[in-house]
Amino acid sequence: MTTMDLEEDPILGRFFDTPEKKAKWILRLKIVYILWVIFLVSGILLFLLWNLFR
């Protein structure tokens, strides 16, 4: 079994072909991940508070 880099992928390779593009996408993914965590935690808190005070 061989592993393939993102640069060699036929579909995703065009987004990660240069180090600058790769750095931009990694930054975007980090921002999306942080936002996802914030929404997840706030959703759980809202759910708990809604059920606690109902």
C-alpha positions as CSV (number, residue, x, y, z in Angstrom):
1,M,0.0,0.0,0.0
2,T,1.4,3.3,-1.0
3,T,0.5,6.8,0.3
4,M,-0.2,9.7,-2.1
5,D,0.5,13.3,-1.3
6,L,-2.1,16.0,-1.8
7,E,0.0,17.5,-4.6
8,E,-0.2,14.3,-6.6
9,D,-4.0,13.8,-6.2
10,P,-5.8,14.4,-9.5
11,I,-8.7,16.3,-8.0
12,L,-7.2,18.0,-4.9
13,G,-3.7,18.6,-6.4
14,R,-4.6,21.8,-8.1
15,F,-5.5,23.4,-4.7
16,F,-2.3,22.2,-3.0
17,D,0.3,22.5,-5.8
18,T,2.3,25.4,-4.3
19,P,3.4,25.9,-0.7
20,E,1.5,29.2,-0.7
21,K,-1.8,27.6,-1.7
22,K,-1.2,24.8,0.8
23,A,-0.6,27.3,3.6
24,K,-3.8,29.3,2.7
25,W,-5.9,26.1,2.7
26,I,-4.4,25.0,6.0
27,L,-5.2,28.3,7.5
28,R,-8.8,28.2,6.2
29,L,-9.2,24.7,7.6
30,K,-8.0,25.8,11.0
31,I,-10.5,28.7,11.0
32,V,-13.4,26.3,10.0
33,Y,-12.4,23.8,12.7
34,I,-12.3,26.5,15.4
35,L,-15.7,27.8,14.2
36,W,-17.1,24.2,14.2
37,V,-15.9,23.7,17.8
38,I,-17.5,27.0,18.9
39,F,-20.8,26.2,17.3
40,L,-20.7,22.6,18.8
41,V,-20.0,23.8,22.3
42,S,-22.6,26.6,22.1
43,G,-25.2,24.2,20.7
44,I,-24.6,21.7,23.5
45,L,-24.8,24.5,26.1
46,L,-28.0,25.9,24.6
47,F,-29.5,22.4,24.6
48,L,-28.6,21.8,28.2
49,L,-29.8,25.3,29.3
50,W,-33.1,24.8,27.4
51,N,-33.8,21.5,29.0
52,L,-32.6,22.7,32.5
53,F,-34.9,25.7,32.6
54,R,-37.9,24.4,30.8
